[in-house]
Amino acid sequence: MFGYYLKLGLLSLRRNPVLSGLMILAVATGIGACMVVITVNYVMSSNPIPHKSDQLYYVQLDSWGADGEPEEFEPPDQVTYTDAMNLMKADRAFRQVASNRTGLVLEPETEGELPFLVDARSTHADFFPMFDLPFLYGSGWDDSADNNAEQVVVLSKAMNERVFGGEDSTGRRVILNGMNFRVLGVTDDWHPVPKFYDVTNGAFNDPEDLYIPFSVAIENQLPRNGNTNCWKPADGNDFNAFLNSECVWIQFWAELRDENEKAEYMSFLNAYVEEQKLLERFPRPLNNRLSNVMEWMEIEEVVEEDARVMLWMSGLFLVVCLLNTIGLLLAKFLARAGDIGLRRALGATRSTLFAQYMTESGLIGVAGGILGLGFAWLGLRGIDVLYGEFIQDMTSMDLVMVTTAIGLAIVSALLAAVYPTWRACNITPASQLKTQ
């Protein structure tokens, strides 16, 4: 019977193409607008590393002064150099990484090509296995490179193509800020969205162009491109005074494989802070935090309130479009009152008619969903043109979003059809037969 209802539905849609087109357009417009906002919210709130997001923990230590910050109970979103180095030396996690964003000047080998600025990250050896960076050539460095401040570098695929034409560059040299660095590896395409490992400096920025040991950045006093916050001034104006200050500027992650490791690490953090209190640091009450990837993105409000408001507004716009669809369906079904009365007189039941017209409405939903995908694609391309620099990798629809669009369109059309179909199925056959 379903195939028969499909045939009747297609015939009905072709019988009145203008009215059918208006209904499909109404559904498509609502779905298109809704899916643009849903897609952006979906990407913003997606899990960037689902297979281990519950094992990666962002470390917060409440090193603020007693009267330093207005957020009375919130620890800073980064750690000081002193704390980062102490935690690294303690080596109490399965893997641990202190890192920050920097900018370096790269001098190309090609004669005549001008030096250019690259976005870089100073980090530790565990960064690559902890965050599962894929490698096209070579690998990351080991702990000895961190300990000895070796001038080694890992390039991104895009940077390797720009500097070395995409060939295997392991073992070759690049000049960064006038220093010779040996290439150890080249990462393959890697674009976590959001950029969870450093949401403080831009949750939707591209990953860095290259990676160098953190110790090299410190030894050579390389610049910092990330956020820096201080609750009191440093005791001096030189670099060492800054390193020993209470300024927070480093992101610290720990990989803890189960709840036992997490509990042990939290106990270690608490003991560490109590130890630091004896040195007249950490004047506030104990308030250490360990947040996994998804918890940390929620704390940092990666999905902003404006995006949630836009989601509600798009839903309301879809409702308005469906109200128009309800009116058009009601007009169409009631215009066929004579046919409905005749079929009822010949023995058709209300349930039979209801199934037929709901099937026809489902076809409208399918067509509206397909057209709505086109509208959504145009909307996302428009956003990409206007704001592409700020929302990288957020304007693409994957299979989940395509399926969601079609499903939402069908459900919306069926909901819109309930009242018109109910009215049509309750037409009295006798009143219609008298006019025939």
C-alpha positions as CSV (number, residue, x, y, z in Angstrom):
1,M,0.0,0.0,0.0
2,F,2.8,2.4,0.7
3,G,4.0,2.2,-2.9
4,Y,0.4,3.0,-4.0
5,Y,0.3,6.0,-1.7
6,L,3.6,7.2,-3.1
7,K,2.2,7.0,-6.6
8,L,-0.9,9.0,-5.6
9,G,1.2,11.5,-3.8
10,L,3.4,12.1,-6.8
11,L,0.4,12.5,-9.1
12,S,-1.2,15.0,-6.6
13,L,2.0,17.1,-6.5
14,R,2.2,17.2,-10.3
15,R,-1.5,18.0,-10.6
16,N,-0.9,21.4,-8.9
17,P,2.8,22.3,-9.4
18,V,2.5,25.9,-8.3
19,L,0.9,25.1,-4.9
20,S,3.2,22.1,-4.4
21,G,6.2,24.3,-5.3
22,L,5.2,26.9,-2.7
23,M,5.0,24.2,0.0
24,I,8.3,22.7,-0.9
25,L,9.9,26.2,-1.0
26,A,8.4,27.1,2.5
27,V,9.9,23.9,4.0
28,A,13.2,24.4,2.2
29,T,13.6,27.9,3.3
30,G,13.1,27.0,7.0
31,I,15.3,24.0,6.8
32,G,18.1,25.9,5.0
33,A,18.2,28.7,7.6
34,C,18.0,26.2,10.4
35,M,20.7,23.9,9.1
36,V,23.2,26.8,8.7
37,V,23.0,27.6,12.4
38,I,22.8,23.9,13.4
39,T,25.9,23.1,11.4
40,V,27.9,25.9,12.9
41,N,26.8,24.9,16.5
42,Y,27.4,21.2,15.7
43,V,31.0,21.9,14.6
44,M,31.7,24.3,17.5
45,S,30.5,21.8,20.1
46,S,31.8,18.6,18.5
47,N,34.3,16.3,20.2
48,P,37.6,16.9,18.5
49,I,39.3,13.8,19.8
50,P,36.5,11.4,20.8
51,H,38.6,8.2,21.3
52,K,40.5,9.7,24.2
53,S,38.8,13.0,25.2
54,D,38.0,11.5,28.6
55,Q,41.7,10.8,29.2
56,L,43.1,14.2,28.5
57,Y,42.9,16.7,31.3
58,Y,43.6,20.5,31.4
59,V,45.3,21.5,34.5
60,Q,44.3,24.7,36.5
61,L,46.1,25.9,39.6
62,D,44.7,28.8,41.5
63,S,47.8,30.9,41.8
64,W,45.9,34.2,41.8
65,G,46.5,36.7,44.6
66,A,44.0,37.0,47.4
67,D,42.5,40.1,45.9
68,G,43.7,39.7,42.4
69,E,40.9,38.6,40.2
70,P,37.2,39.4,40.1
71,E,36.3,35.8,39.4
72,E,36.4,34.9,43.1
73,F,36.2,31.1,42.7
74,E,37.7,30.6,39.2
75,P,41.4,29.6,38.9
76,P,43.3,31.1,35.9
77,D,43.0,29.4,32.6
78,Q,46.8,29.0,32.2
79,V,49.8,28.3,34.5
80,T,53.0,30.1,35.4
81,Y,56.4,29.1,34.1
82,T,57.4,28.1,37.7
83,D,54.4,25.8,38.1
84,A,54.7,24.3,34.6
85,M,58.3,23.4,35.0
86,N,57.7,22.0,38.5
87,L,54.9,19.8,37.2
88,M,57.0,18.7,34.2
89,K,59.9,17.7,36.5
90,A,57.6,15.8,38.9
91,D,56.5,13.7,35.9
92,R,53.5,12.3,37.7
93,A,51.2,11.8,34.7
94,F,51.3,9.1,32.0
95,R,52.0,11.9,29.6
96,Q,52.2,15.7,30.2
97,V,52.7,18.7,28.1
98,A,53.4,22.4,28.8
99,S,53.2,24.6,25.7
100,N,52.5,28.0,24.3
101,R,52.0,29.8,21.1
102,T,54.9,31.8,19.5
103,G,55.8,33.5,16.3
104,L,59.1,33.0,14.4
105,V,60.7,34.3,11.2
106,L,61.6,31.6,8.7
107,E,64.3,32.3,6.1
108,P,63.7,30.2,3.0
109,E,66.5,28.4,1.2
110,T,65.4,29.6,-2.2
111,E,67.5,32.5,-3.3
112,G,65.5,35.7,-3.7
113,E,62.6,34.6,-1.5
114,L,61.9,36.9,1.4
115,P,61.7,35.7,5.0
116,F,58.2,35.4,6.4
117,L,56.5,35.0,9.8
118,V,55.2,31.6,10.8
119,D,52.8,30.6,13.6
120,A,54.7,28.2,15.9
121,R,54.2,26.2,19.1
122,S,56.8,25.6,21.7
123,T,56.0,22.3,23.4
124,H,57.3,19.0,24.8
125,A,57.9,15.6,23.3
126,D,54.6,14.1,24.6
127,F,52.6,16.6,22.6
128,F,52.6,14.4,19.5
129,P,51.5,11.1,21.0
130,M,49.2,12.7,23.5
131,F,47.2,14.6,20.8
132,D,47.6,11.9,18.1
133,L,49.2,14.0,15.5
134,P,49.6,12.0,12.2
135,F,53.0,12.0,10.6
136,L,53.6,12.2,6.8
137,Y,57.4,11.9,7.3
138,G,59.6,11.2,10.3
139,S,58.4,11.8,13.8
140,G,58.5,14.1,16.8
141,W,61.5,14.5,19.2
142,D,62.2,12.6,22.4
143,D,62.7,13.7,26.0
144,S,66.5,14.2,25.4
145,A,65.7,17.0,22.9
146,D,63.6,18.7,25.6
147,N,66.3,18.3,28.3
148,N,69.2,19.5,26.1
149,A,67.3,22.2,24.3
150,E,68.1,20.7,20.9
151,Q,67.3,22.9,17.9
152,V,64.9,20.5,16.2
153,V,61.6,21.2,14.5
154,V,58.4,19.4,13.2
155,L,56.8,21.0,10.2
156,S,53.1,20.9,9.2
157,K,52.3,19.5,5.8
158,A,51.4,23.0,4.5
159,M,54.6,24.5,5.7
160,N,56.7,21.6,4.3
161,E,55.0,22.1,0.9
162,R,55.8,25.8,1.0
163,V,59.4,25.5,2.1
164,F,60.5,22.1,0.6
165,G,57.9,21.5,-2.2
166,G,56.2,18.7,-0.3
167,E,59.2,16.3,-0.4
168,D,60.5,14.3,2.5
169,S,62.4,17.0,4.4
170,T,63.6,15.0,7.4
171,G,67.2,15.8,8.2
172,R,67.2,19.1,6.3
173,R,67.7,22.5,7.9
174,V,65.4,25.5,8.3
175,I,66.5,28.9,9.7
176,L,64.2,30.3,12.4
177,N,64.9,33.6,14.0
178,G,68.5,33.3,12.7
179,M,69.0,29.8,14.2
180,N,69.5,26.5,12.4
181,F,66.9,23.9,13.2
182,R,67.0,20.3,12.0
183,V,63.7,18.9,10.6
184,L,62.7,15.7,12.4
185,G,59.3,15.2,11.0
186,V,56.3,16.5,8.9
187,T,52.8,16.1,10.2
188,D,50.0,15.1,7.9
189,D,46.7,17.1,7.7
190,W,45.5,17.7,11.2
191,H,42.8,20.2,11.9
192,P,41.0,19.5,15.2
193,V,37.8,21.5,15.5
194,P,37.6,23.1,18.0
195,K,41.4,23.5,18.6
196,F,40.9,22.0,22.0
197,Y,44.5,22.0,23.1
198,D,44.6,25.8,23.1
199,V,41.2,27.4,23.3
200,T,42.6,30.3,25.3
201,N,44.3,31.7,22.2
202,G,41.6,30.9,19.7
203,A,39.4,27.8,19.7
204,F,38.8,27.9,15.9
205,N,42.3,29.0,14.7
206,D,44.3,26.7,12.5
207,P,47.0,24.5,14.1
208,E,50.5,26.0,14.1
209,D,52.8,25.9,11.1
210,L,55.6,24.2,13.1
211,Y,56.6,22.9,16.5
212,I,59.8,23.4,18.5
213,P,61.0,22.2,22.0
214,F,59.8,24.4,24.8
215,S,63.2,24.5,26.3
216,V,64.6,26.1,23.1
217,A,62.1,28.8,23.2
218,I,63.0,29.6,26.9
219,E,66.8,29.4,26.3
220,N,66.6,31.7,23.3
221,Q,64.0,34.0,24.8
222,L,61.7,33.6,21.8
223,P,58.6,35.8,21.7
224,R,55.2,34.8,23.1
225,N,52.1,35.2,20.8
226,G,49.5,33.9,23.3
227,N,47.6,35.5,26.2
228,T,49.5,36.6,29.3
229,N,47.9,37.6,32.5
230,C,49.6,38.8,35.7
231,W,48.0,39.5,39.1
232,K,51.1,41.4,40.3
233,P,54.2,42.9,38.5
234,A,57.4,40.9,38.0
235,D,60.3,41.7,40.3
236,G,62.4,43.2,37.5
237,N,62.3,43.9,33.8
238,D,64.4,41.1,32.3
239,F,63.3,37.8,31.0
240,N,64.3,35.8,34.0
241,A,62.2,38.1,36.2
242,F,59.2,37.4,33.9
243,L,59.8,33.6,34.2
244,N,59.9,33.8,38.0
245,S,56.8,36.0,38.1
246,E,53.2,35.1,38.9
247,C,52.2,35.7,35.2
248,V,50.2,32.8,33.6
249,W,50.8,32.2,29.9
250,I,51.3,28.4,29.5
251,Q,48.8,25.7,28.7
252,F,49.3,22.5,30.7
253,W,47.8,19.1,29.8
254,A,48.1,15.7,31.5
255,E,47.0,12.3,30.1
256,L,45.4,10.2,32.8
257,R,44.2,6.9,31.6
258,D,41.6,6.1,34.3
259,E,39.9,7.4,37.4
260,N,42.6,6.1,39.7
261,E,45.3,8.0,37.8
262,K,43.1,11.1,37.9
263,A,42.6,10.8,41.7
264,E,46.3,10.3,42.3
265,Y,47.2,13.3,40.1
266,M,44.7,15.5,41.8
267,S,46.2,14.5,45.2
268,F,49.6,15.3,43.8
269,L,48.4,18.8,42.7
270,N,46.9,19.5,46.1
271,A,50.1,18.4,47.8
272,Y,52.2,20.6,45.4
273,V,50.1,23.7,46.1
274,E,50.3,23.1,49.9
275,E,54.1,22.9,49.5
276,Q,54.1,26.1,47.5
277,K,52.0,27.9,50.2
278,L,55.0,27.4,52.5
279,L,56.9,29.5,50.1
280,E,54.3,32.2,50.4
281,R,52.7,31.5,47.1
282,F,49.0,30.5,46.4
283,P,47.4,32.8,49.0
284,R,43.9,31.7,48.1
285,P,42.1,28.5,49.3
286,L,42.9,25.2,47.6
287,N,41.1,25.2,44.2
288,N,42.8,23.0,41.7
289,R,40.9,21.7,38.7
290,L,41.3,18.8,36.2
291,S,38.9,19.2,33.3
292,N,38.7,16.7,30.4
293,V,38.4,18.0,26.8
294,M,34.7,18.4,26.7
295,E,34.5,19.9,30.2
296,W,37.2,22.3,29.4
297,M,35.5,23.5,26.2
298,E,32.3,24.1,28.2
299,I,34.2,26.0,30.9
300,E,35.8,28.2,28.3
301,E,32.4,28.7,26.6
302,V,33.6,27.6,23.2
303,V,30.0,27.6,22.0
304,E,29.1,31.2,22.8
305,E,25.7,32.3,24.0
306,D,25.1,34.3,20.8
307,A,25.3,31.0,18.8
308,R,22.7,29.4,21.1
309,V,20.4,32.4,20.7
310,M,20.8,32.1,16.9
311,L,19.9,28.4,17.1
312,W,16.6,29.3,18.9
313,M,15.9,32.0,16.4
314,S,16.4,29.7,13.5
315,G,14.1,27.2,15.1
316,L,11.4,29.9,15.4
317,F,11.9,30.8,11.7
318,L,11.4,27.2,10.8
319,V,8.1,27.2,12.8
320,V,7.0,30.3,10.8
321,C,7.7,28.5,7.6
322,L,5.8,25.5,8.8
323,L,2.8,27.6,9.7
324,N,2.7,28.8,6.1
325,T,3.0,25.2,5.0
326,I,0.0,24.3,7.2
327,G,-2.1,27.0,5.5
328,L,-1.1,25.8,2.0
329,L,-1.8,22.1,2.8
330,L,-5.1,23.0,4.4
331,A,-6.1,24.9,1.2
332,K,-5.0,22.0,-1.0
333,F,-6.6,19.2,0.9
334,L,-9.9,21.0,1.4
335,A,-10.0,21.9,-2.3
336,R,-10.2,18.1,-2.9
337,A,-13.2,17.7,-0.6
338,G,-15.3,16.3,-3.4
339,D,-12.9,13.5,-4.1
340,I,-12.5,12.8,-0.4
341,G,-16.3,12.5,0.1
342,L,-16.6,10.2,-2.9
343,R,-13.8,7.9,-1.7
344,R,-15.3,7.8,1.8
345,A,-18.7,6.9,0.2
346,L,-17.0,4.1,-1.7
347,G,-15.6,2.6,1.6
348,A,-12.3,4.3,2.2
349,T,-11.6,4.6,5.9
350,R,-10.3,7.7,7.7
351,S,-7.1,5.9,8.5
352,T,-6.6,5.0,4.8
353,L,-7.0,8.6,3.7
354,F,-4.8,9.8,6.6
355,A,-2.0,7.5,5.5
356,Q,-2.3,8.7,1.9
357,Y,-2.1,12.4,2.7
358,M,0.6,12.0,5.2
359,T,2.6,10.1,2.6
360,E,2.1,13.0,0.2
361,S,3.3,15.4,2.9
362,G,6.3,13.2,3.5
363,L,7.2,13.6,-0.2
364,I,7.0,17.4,0.3
365,G,9.3,17.0,3.2
366,V,11.9,15.0,1.2
367,A,11.8,17.6,-1.7
368,G,12.0,20.4,0.8
369,G,14.9,18.8,2.6
370,I,16.9,18.3,-0.6
371,L,16.2,21.9,-1.7
372,G,16.9,23.1,1.9
373,L,20.4,21.4,1.7
374,G,21.1,23.6,-1.3
375,F,20.0,26.7,0.6
376,A,22.1,25.7,3.6
377,W,25.1,25.1,1.3
378,L,24.7,28.6,-0.1
379,G,24.3,30.1,3.4
380,L,27.4,28.4,4.6
381,R,29.4,29.5,1.6
382,G,28.3,33.1,2.3
383,I,29.4,32.8,5.9
384,D,32.7,31.4,4.7
385,V,33.3,34.3,2.3
386,L,32.4,36.9,5.1
387,Y,34.1,35.3,8.1
388,G,36.2,32.4,6.7
389,E,39.3,33.8,8.4
390,F,37.7,33.5,11.8
391,I,35.7,30.3,11.5
392,Q,38.0,27.8,9.7
393,D,36.6,24.3,9.1
394,M,33.2,25.3,10.5
395,T,31.2,25.7,7.3
396,S,31.1,22.1,6.0
397,M,28.2,19.7,6.3
398,D,29.1,16.1,7.0
399,L,26.9,13.0,6.5
400,V,25.4,13.5,10.0
401,M,24.2,17.1,9.0
402,V,22.9,16.0,5.6
403,T,20.9,13.2,7.2
404,T,19.7,15.6,9.9
405,A,18.5,18.1,7.3
406,I,16.5,15.4,5.4
407,G,15.1,13.9,8.6
408,L,14.2,17.3,10.0
409,A,12.4,18.3,6.8
410,I,10.4,15.1,6.7
411,V,9.4,15.4,10.4
412,S,8.5,19.1,10.0
413,A,6.4,18.4,6.9
414,L,4.6,15.5,8.7
415,L,3.9,17.7,11.7
416,A,2.6,20.5,9.5
417,A,0.3,18.0,7.7
418,V,-1.4,16.6,10.9
419,Y,-4.1,19.3,11.2
420,P,-4.9,19.7,7.5
421,T,-5.0,15.9,7.1
422,W,-7.3,15.6,10.1
423,R,-9.6,18.2,8.7
424,A,-9.7,16.6,5.3
425,C,-10.4,13.1,6.8
426,N,-13.4,14.4,8.8
427,I,-15.2,15.7,5.8
428,T,-18.8,14.4,5.8
429,P,-19.3,12.3,2.6
430,A,-23.1,13.1,2.4
431,S,-22.5,16.9,2.2
432,Q,-20.1,16.5,-0.7
433,L,-22.2,13.9,-2.6
434,K,-25.1,16.4,-2.7
435,T,-23.0,18.8,-4.7
436,Q,-21.7,16.2,-7.2
